[in-house]
Amino acid sequence: MLAQFVQDCKAGVAPLFALGAIPLVVSVGAAVDYGRASAARAAMQSALDATALMLSKESQNLSGDAFGMKGTSYFNSNFARPEVQNVVVTIGSALGSGGNTLNLSATGSVNTAFMSLIGLSTIALSVSSGAYAYSDGLGCVLSLDPHASGATTGQGSTTVNLNGCSLYDDSDNATALVAGGSAKISALSVGVVGGISGAQNIAATQGIKTGGGPVPDPYANDSYPSFSSCSQQNYTGKTVETINPGVYCGGMKFNAGANVTLNPGIYYLDGGGFAVDGGATVSGNGVTLVFTKKNSNNWGTATVNGNATVTLTPPKSGPTAGIVVFGDRNIPLGTTFKFNGGASQYLAGAIYVPTGAITFAGGIGASNSCTQIIGNTVTFVGNSSLAVDCSSYNTKPFSPLVIRLTS
């Protein structure tokens, strides 16, 4: 019958056309199916890249299974392609000394509309992405107020030398960082969410950046141990003596001529201040001063006056590791903490008062010293020299994350 059909010259056009149309239909259908699959794959790649960037931004706060759970949830909420079936997202992370590396992949399939005629019922989709997030961790000054003018300020003729470390200001105010008068600020780098007044008075080896994102509080999840009754009431140091950790209700005062050594441990200043007169000497290793209120009605503050000799280093382990001054987060916003001891003042580790208005003048200036200043606002009122060679004190490094896609 096939031979007769081929030899028959009568009315053979329609059957021949039908047979010839089959490959044409398959070809056009394949283009349609692959076009749908290509669009779905592009959307999948875009959603996976966005997931990589989002996870990298949160890499300092996520670990282990949290990466996978958070990433999968974010991907699914951004990949709105119901035609893609059997979607599987795989997320791996590797934390190295330089930063955090993320490797992500996603697979799925799209049902075909035309190619099933030739036995191909689905088209497989597969995409991959990756990101690398790192932080140099060389911050030594951080003001946390999100909106204040002059959240970080250099006043008068102050000279601030941040030796190999950086200044960050989280305020979005147009004058978030102020270097007024003849103030001079030098740093490794300067990063401000808002703007700068007196930019001509600021020098930064690695540049000055405005309009960036805020730097997270590195000690936001830290807390000090609970405590109970008072160990001392209204302590005053007048002579040469050594004292022990405890609860100092009413605070601690050191008169001119006093020479007091603090044994290692936590000193709770319950409802009182830490006041050091000029001519007094206060020293101690492995010490944290906690400003809080439990047995008293008032919140304490710090006042270290010029010509006072203060040398305190923080614990290297334990709940307050790396923190030499720890301000309770319930201290009223803007409470003043004055550390104005000048060149004879060295507070190693972190001065951490997240709601406090810190004024500072001092520091030993050596490149191997370690001081971090973190407050709601930070004001430099005299000559200051800071550095962050803090490896021996276990402080927490801070700086903005730098993120880049790797694939």
C-alpha positions as CSV (number, residue, x, y, z in Angstrom):
1,M,0.0,0.0,0.0
2,L,2.9,2.3,0.7
3,A,4.3,1.7,-2.8
4,Q,0.8,2.5,-4.3
5,F,0.6,5.6,-2.2
6,V,4.0,6.9,-3.4
7,Q,3.2,6.1,-7.1
8,D,-0.3,7.6,-7.0
9,C,-0.2,11.1,-8.4
10,K,-3.8,11.9,-7.6
11,A,-4.7,14.0,-4.5
12,G,-1.5,13.2,-2.6
13,V,-0.8,16.7,-1.4
14,A,-2.8,16.7,1.8
15,P,-1.3,13.5,3.3
16,L,2.2,14.6,2.3
17,F,1.7,18.0,3.9
18,A,0.5,16.3,7.1
19,L,3.5,14.1,7.3
20,G,5.8,17.0,6.6
21,A,4.2,19.1,9.2
22,I,5.1,16.7,12.1
23,P,8.8,17.8,12.3
24,L,7.8,21.4,11.9
25,V,5.3,21.2,14.8
26,V,7.8,19.4,17.0
27,S,10.5,22.1,16.1
28,V,8.1,25.0,17.0
29,G,6.9,23.2,20.1
30,A,10.4,22.6,21.3
31,A,11.2,26.3,20.9
32,V,8.1,27.1,23.0
33,D,9.0,24.5,25.7
34,Y,12.6,25.5,25.9
35,G,11.7,29.2,26.0
36,R,9.5,28.6,29.1
37,A,12.3,26.5,30.7
38,S,14.9,29.2,29.9
39,A,12.7,31.9,31.5
40,A,12.1,29.7,34.6
41,R,15.8,29.0,34.9
42,A,16.7,32.7,34.7
43,A,14.2,33.4,37.5
44,M,15.6,30.5,39.5
45,Q,19.2,31.9,39.1
46,S,18.0,35.4,40.2
47,A,16.3,34.1,43.3
48,L,19.4,32.0,44.2
49,D,21.7,34.9,43.8
50,A,19.5,37.1,46.0
51,T,19.5,34.3,48.6
52,A,23.3,34.1,48.5
53,L,23.5,37.8,49.2
54,M,20.9,37.8,51.9
55,L,22.6,34.9,53.7
56,S,26.0,36.6,53.5
57,K,24.6,39.7,55.1
58,E,23.4,37.6,58.1
59,S,26.5,35.3,58.1
60,Q,27.7,36.7,61.4
61,N,24.4,35.7,63.1
62,L,23.7,32.4,61.4
63,S,25.4,29.0,61.6
64,G,24.9,25.3,61.0
65,D,21.4,24.3,60.0
66,A,20.2,27.9,60.4
67,F,21.8,28.7,57.0
68,G,19.8,26.0,55.2
69,M,16.5,26.8,56.9
70,K,16.7,30.6,56.4
71,G,18.0,30.3,52.9
72,T,15.4,27.8,51.7
73,S,12.6,30.0,53.2
74,Y,14.0,33.1,51.5
75,F,14.4,31.4,48.2
76,N,10.9,30.0,48.2
77,S,9.4,33.3,49.0
78,N,11.2,34.9,46.0
79,F,10.9,32.2,43.4
80,A,7.2,32.5,42.3
81,R,7.2,30.1,39.4
82,P,4.5,27.5,39.9
83,E,5.3,25.7,36.6
84,V,8.6,24.5,38.1
85,Q,8.1,21.3,39.9
86,N,10.3,19.3,42.4
87,V,12.4,22.3,43.5
88,V,15.3,21.4,45.8
89,V,17.7,24.0,47.3
90,T,21.0,23.0,48.7
91,I,23.1,25.4,50.8
92,G,26.6,24.9,52.2
93,S,28.7,27.3,54.2
94,A,32.4,27.3,55.2
95,L,33.7,29.7,57.8
96,G,37.4,30.4,57.3
97,S,39.9,32.8,58.8
98,G,39.3,35.4,56.2
99,G,35.5,35.2,56.0
100,N,32.5,33.1,55.2
101,T,32.0,31.2,51.9
102,L,28.5,30.1,50.8
103,N,27.8,27.6,48.0
104,L,24.2,27.3,46.8
105,S,22.5,25.2,44.2
106,A,18.8,24.7,43.1
107,T,17.2,22.1,40.9
108,G,13.7,21.5,39.5
109,S,11.9,20.6,36.3
110,V,9.3,22.0,33.9
111,N,6.6,19.9,32.2
112,T,6.7,20.2,28.4
113,A,3.6,21.0,26.4
114,F,4.8,19.9,22.9
115,M,7.9,17.8,23.3
116,S,6.0,15.1,25.1
117,L,4.9,14.1,21.6
118,I,8.4,12.7,21.1
119,G,8.8,11.3,24.5
120,L,10.4,14.2,26.4
121,S,7.9,15.0,29.2
122,T,10.1,17.3,31.4
123,I,13.0,19.6,31.1
124,A,15.4,19.6,34.0
125,L,16.6,22.9,35.5
126,S,19.8,23.4,37.5
127,V,21.5,26.6,38.7
128,S,24.3,27.4,41.2
129,S,25.5,30.5,43.0
130,G,28.0,31.4,45.7
131,A,29.0,34.4,47.8
132,Y,31.9,35.4,49.9
133,A,31.5,37.7,52.9
134,Y,34.4,39.1,54.9
135,S,35.2,41.8,57.4
136,D,38.6,43.1,58.3
137,G,37.4,43.5,61.9
138,L,39.6,46.6,62.5
139,G,37.0,48.9,63.9
140,C,38.0,50.7,67.2
141,V,35.3,53.4,67.4
142,L,31.6,52.8,66.9
143,S,28.7,55.2,67.6
144,L,25.3,53.4,67.6
145,D,22.7,56.2,67.6
146,P,20.8,55.8,64.4
147,H,19.8,59.5,63.9
148,A,21.9,61.8,66.1
149,S,23.8,64.8,64.7
150,G,27.4,64.6,65.9
151,A,27.0,60.9,66.9
152,T,30.8,60.9,66.7
153,T,32.4,64.3,67.3
154,G,35.9,65.7,67.6
155,Q,35.8,69.0,69.5
156,G,38.0,72.0,69.7
157,S,41.7,71.3,69.0
158,T,41.5,67.6,69.7
159,T,43.7,65.3,67.7
160,V,42.5,61.7,67.4
161,N,44.9,59.1,66.0
162,L,43.4,55.7,65.3
163,N,46.5,53.7,64.6
164,G,45.7,51.1,62.1
165,C,42.0,51.0,63.0
166,S,38.8,52.4,61.8
167,L,35.9,54.7,62.9
168,Y,32.3,53.8,62.2
169,D,29.2,55.9,62.7
170,D,25.7,54.4,62.4
171,S,23.7,57.7,62.4
172,D,21.9,58.6,59.2
173,N,22.0,62.3,60.0
174,A,23.5,64.7,57.5
175,T,26.0,65.7,60.1
176,A,26.4,62.3,61.8
177,L,30.2,62.7,62.1
178,V,31.5,66.2,63.1
179,A,35.1,67.3,63.1
180,G,34.7,70.9,64.2
181,G,37.1,73.7,64.7
182,S,40.8,72.6,64.4
183,A,40.0,69.0,65.4
184,K,42.0,66.4,63.5
185,I,40.9,62.7,63.0
186,S,43.1,60.2,61.3
187,A,42.2,56.5,60.8
188,L,42.6,53.5,58.7
189,S,39.1,54.0,57.3
190,V,36.0,56.0,58.1
191,G,32.5,54.8,57.5
192,V,29.3,56.8,58.1
193,V,25.7,56.0,57.3
194,G,24.8,59.7,57.0
195,G,27.1,62.6,56.3
196,I,30.1,64.4,57.6
197,S,30.7,68.0,58.8
198,G,34.3,69.0,58.7
199,A,35.5,66.3,56.3
200,Q,38.6,68.4,55.5
201,N,39.8,67.6,59.0
202,I,39.6,63.9,58.6
203,A,42.2,61.7,57.0
204,A,41.8,58.0,56.3
205,T,44.4,55.7,54.7
206,Q,41.8,53.4,53.1
207,G,39.2,56.1,52.4
208,I,36.1,57.8,53.8
209,K,32.7,56.3,52.9
210,T,29.3,57.9,53.5
211,G,25.9,56.5,52.8
212,G,26.8,52.9,53.8
213,G,24.9,50.5,56.0
214,P,25.2,50.5,59.8
215,V,27.7,48.3,61.5
216,P,26.1,45.9,64.0
217,D,26.7,46.1,67.7
218,P,29.4,43.4,68.2
219,Y,28.4,42.9,71.9
220,A,24.6,42.9,71.3
221,N,24.2,39.4,72.6
222,D,26.6,39.6,75.5
223,S,25.5,39.9,79.1
224,Y,27.1,40.0,82.5
225,P,26.4,37.5,85.4
226,S,23.7,38.2,87.9
227,F,24.6,39.5,91.3
228,S,23.0,39.9,94.7
229,S,23.6,42.0,97.8
230,C,26.2,44.8,98.3
231,S,29.8,43.9,99.2
232,Q,30.8,47.6,99.8
233,Q,28.9,50.8,100.4
234,N,30.2,54.1,99.0
235,Y,33.8,52.9,98.6
236,T,36.5,55.6,98.7
237,G,40.1,54.9,97.9
238,K,42.5,57.2,99.7
239,T,45.8,55.4,100.2
240,V,47.7,52.4,98.9
241,E,45.6,49.3,98.9
242,T,44.3,46.3,97.0
243,I,40.6,45.5,96.7
244,N,38.6,42.6,95.5
245,P,35.7,42.1,93.0
246,G,32.2,42.5,94.3
247,V,29.1,44.7,94.4
248,Y,30.0,48.3,95.1
249,C,26.7,49.9,96.0
250,G,27.0,53.7,95.8
251,G,30.0,53.4,93.4
252,M,33.7,53.8,93.8
253,K,35.7,57.0,94.3
254,F,39.4,57.4,94.2
255,N,40.9,60.5,95.8
256,A,44.1,62.3,94.7
257,G,47.0,60.4,96.1
258,A,45.2,57.1,96.2
259,N,47.0,54.1,94.6
260,V,44.5,51.2,94.3
261,T,45.0,47.9,92.7
262,L,41.9,45.9,91.6
263,N,42.2,42.1,91.8
264,P,40.9,40.2,88.7
265,G,37.1,39.9,88.4
266,I,33.9,41.8,87.9
267,Y,33.2,45.0,89.9
268,Y,29.5,45.9,89.9
269,L,28.9,49.6,90.4
270,D,25.4,49.4,91.7
271,G,23.7,52.8,91.7
272,G,27.0,54.7,91.8
273,G,29.8,56.1,89.7
274,F,33.4,55.4,89.0
275,A,35.1,58.6,89.9
276,V,38.9,59.0,89.7
277,D,40.4,62.4,90.7
278,G,43.5,63.8,89.1
279,G,46.6,62.5,90.9
280,A,44.9,59.1,91.7
281,T,46.2,55.8,90.4
282,V,43.9,52.9,89.6
283,S,45.2,49.7,88.0
284,G,44.2,46.1,87.5
285,N,44.4,43.1,85.1
286,G,41.4,40.9,84.2
287,V,38.9,43.5,85.3
288,T,35.4,44.4,84.1
289,L,33.6,47.4,85.5
290,V,29.8,46.9,85.2
291,F,27.6,49.9,85.6
292,T,24.1,48.8,86.6
293,K,21.3,49.3,89.2
294,K,19.8,46.6,91.5
295,N,20.1,47.6,95.2
296,S,20.0,51.3,94.5
297,N,17.8,53.9,92.9
298,N,20.3,55.6,90.7
299,W,22.4,54.7,87.7
300,G,26.1,55.2,88.0
301,T,28.4,57.0,85.5
302,A,32.1,57.2,85.0
303,T,34.3,60.3,85.5
304,V,38.0,59.9,85.0
305,N,39.7,63.3,85.3
306,G,42.8,64.6,83.7
307,N,46.1,63.6,85.3
308,A,44.5,60.5,86.7
309,T,46.6,57.3,86.1
310,V,44.2,54.5,85.1
311,T,45.5,51.2,83.7
312,L,42.9,48.5,83.4
313,T,42.8,45.4,81.2
314,P,39.8,43.0,80.7
315,P,39.3,39.3,81.4
316,K,40.5,37.0,78.6
317,S,37.7,34.5,79.2
318,G,34.3,34.2,80.8
319,P,31.1,36.1,80.1
320,T,32.8,39.5,80.0
321,A,35.8,38.5,78.1
322,G,37.4,41.4,76.2
323,I,35.1,44.0,78.0
324,V,36.7,46.4,80.5
325,V,33.7,48.7,80.9
326,F,30.2,47.2,80.5
327,G,27.2,49.6,80.7
328,D,23.8,48.1,81.4
329,R,21.5,48.5,78.4
330,N,18.8,50.0,80.6
331,I,20.9,53.0,81.5
332,P,19.0,56.1,80.3
333,L,19.9,57.2,76.8
334,G,22.6,59.9,76.7
335,T,24.0,59.3,80.3
336,T,27.5,60.7,80.3
337,F,30.6,58.6,80.7
338,K,33.8,60.7,80.9
339,F,37.1,59.0,80.3
340,N,39.4,62.0,80.2
341,G,42.5,60.8,81.9
342,G,44.7,61.8,79.0
343,A,48.0,60.1,78.1
344,S,48.2,58.4,81.5
345,Q,44.9,56.6,80.9
346,Y,44.9,53.1,79.3
347,L,41.7,51.1,79.2
348,A,42.4,48.0,77.2
349,G,39.6,46.0,75.5
350,A,36.1,47.3,74.9
351,I,34.6,50.3,76.6
352,Y,31.0,49.3,75.9
353,V,28.1,51.5,77.0
354,P,25.5,51.1,74.2
355,T,23.2,53.8,75.6
356,G,25.9,56.1,77.0
357,A,27.3,59.4,75.7
358,I,31.0,58.6,76.0
359,T,33.6,61.4,76.1
360,F,37.2,60.3,75.7
361,A,40.7,61.7,75.9
362,G,43.6,59.3,76.3
363,G,45.2,56.2,75.1
364,I,48.9,55.1,75.0
365,G,49.2,55.3,71.2
366,A,51.3,52.3,70.6
367,S,50.5,50.1,67.6
368,N,50.3,47.0,69.9
369,S,47.7,48.6,72.2
370,C,44.0,47.5,72.3
371,T,41.1,49.9,72.9
372,Q,37.5,49.8,71.4
373,I,35.0,52.6,72.2
374,I,31.4,51.7,71.6
375,G,28.7,54.0,72.8
376,N,25.4,55.6,71.7
377,T,27.5,58.6,70.9
378,V,31.3,59.2,71.2
379,T,32.9,62.6,71.6
380,F,36.7,63.2,71.6
381,V,37.6,66.1,73.8
382,G,41.4,65.9,73.9
383,N,44.3,64.1,72.3
384,S,43.6,60.4,71.9
385,S,45.5,57.5,70.4
386,L,43.9,54.1,69.9
387,A,44.8,50.8,68.2
388,V,43.1,47.4,68.1
389,D,45.8,44.8,68.4
390,C,43.4,42.9,70.6
391,S,44.2,39.2,69.9
392,S,45.4,38.7,73.5
393,Y,42.2,40.1,75.1
394,N,39.5,38.2,73.1
395,T,37.5,41.3,72.1
396,K,35.0,41.0,69.3
397,P,36.1,42.6,66.0
398,F,33.7,44.8,64.1
399,S,33.6,46.4,60.7
400,P,31.2,46.4,57.7
401,L,30.7,43.2,55.8
402,V,32.1,43.2,52.2
403,I,30.1,40.8,50.1
404,R,30.6,39.6,46.5
405,L,29.0,36.9,44.4
406,T,31.5,34.2,43.4
407,S,29.5,32.4,40.7
